[in-house]
Amino acid sequence: MSIDPTAPPAEVRAFLAERHLATLTTVDPDGRLHACAVGFTYDPDTTTARIITGRTSRKARNVAAGSRAVVAQVDGPRWLSLEGAAILATGSAAVAEGERRYAARYRDPRPNPDRAVIEIAVTRILGRAASTPDRST
């Protein structure tokens, strides 16, 4: 089911606020997919998903090279994928905002002087956030 990234329903907002890990998928320069486990946050007011990471990680290098990205979380019958163009933000304000949001959803991140933030401008959300499966699809 397609969900409007600018106006996600209450159950989607609630699911995105719960503590769940996710997978982030980016594209390597040679075209291979790179998927890894991440924590992420979503701001529906700006339609931005954020992932904190080290500046030299594979995912950071893929995004810096121009990769689009998808971050997806699943919990039983509930799942969501958030997709869009991604940038690697390295400025202190962007990193502080990413860390603040990560701490609110998960826990205080460990110190990392080499931290960056992957920011995904979410243009599409797919999934289902209801706790009971919709058997009509």
N, C-alpha and C positions, 0 to 999 in steps of 0.2 A: 504494500500500500504506500502510495506517495503522500508525504506530509509537507506542508508549507513550512519552510525553515524560518519564516518571519513570524509565524503564528502557530507554533506547535501546541496541540491540545494539552490539557493539564496532565494527563497520564504520561505523555511524552516528556514533559518538563520534569515530572517526578522521577521517571526512570533515568533520565540524564543526570539527576542530582544524587541518586543512590550510588554507593561505593561499588563500582564494577570495573574490572580491567577490560581492556579492549585490544583489538588488533589494528595496527596502522599499516596500510599498504601504500607503497610508493613504487616508482619505476626507476630501475637502475639505468645508467647511461647506455648500456647495451640492450635495453628493452626488457630485461627480466624483471619480474615482480619481486619486490622485497617486502615481506610482512614480518612484523614483530609485535610483541606484547607491549602495551603502553597504558598509562593512565591519561585521561584527557578531561577537559571541561568544555562546556558549550554555553555560549552567551547568545540567547535568542534575540536580544535587542540589537546586536551587531551581526548576527548570524556567523559568529566566529567560533570555531573549535580550536583549542590550544593544547599542545603537547610540549612539555619541557624536555629538553634533551641536551646532550653535549654537542658542541659545535662541529666536532669531527666525526660524529656517528654516521653510519651509512645512511640512515633516514634523513639526517640533516644535510648531508652532501647531495642526496637525490633531490631534495626540495630546493636546495640552492641552485641546482642545475636546471630547474624548471619543471620538476615533476608535479603532476596533480596528485591528490591524495584522497584516500578513503579511510575513515576510522569507524570501526564497527564494534558494538558490544552485544552480548547475548546472555540471556538468563532464562533457561527453560523455553517456554513458548514465546517469550518476549525477545525482540531483537530490533536493533536500529543500525543503519549505516548512514554516515554523513559524508558527503562528497563535495569536492570543489578544488579550486586553484589554491595552491599552498605557497607560502613564502617562509623564509627563515629570518626571524627577527632577532637581532643581536644587541639592540640598544638596551640600556639599563632600565628604562621605563617599561619596555615590553617584557623584559625578563622578570622584573618585579611583579608585573601584573600576572604573568603566567604562573609564577611561584605562589602568589596570593590565592589565585583561583584553585591551583592544585592543592594547597594546604586546606582550603575550605572543603574540598570534596574527599580528599584522601588523608593526608597528614603533612606536616612540615617536610619539605624536600631536604635531602641532605645537602650540605654546602657543595657548590660546584662553581669555581671561578670561570669555567669554560662553558657555562650554560648558555643556551639559546632557546628560542621558542618557535615551534612550528605553528603557524597560524593558517588555518584552512578557512577560506571564504566559502562557507557552505551554501551551495546552490541547489542541493537535492538531499532530502532525507527519505529513506525508504525503511519500512519495517512495520512492526506492530508492538505497542507498548502495553496492551491490555494483558492482564494476568491469565485470562482464559483464551485459548486459541480460537480464531475465527475459522470455522470449518467450511466457509463458503468459497474460499480461494483454492 
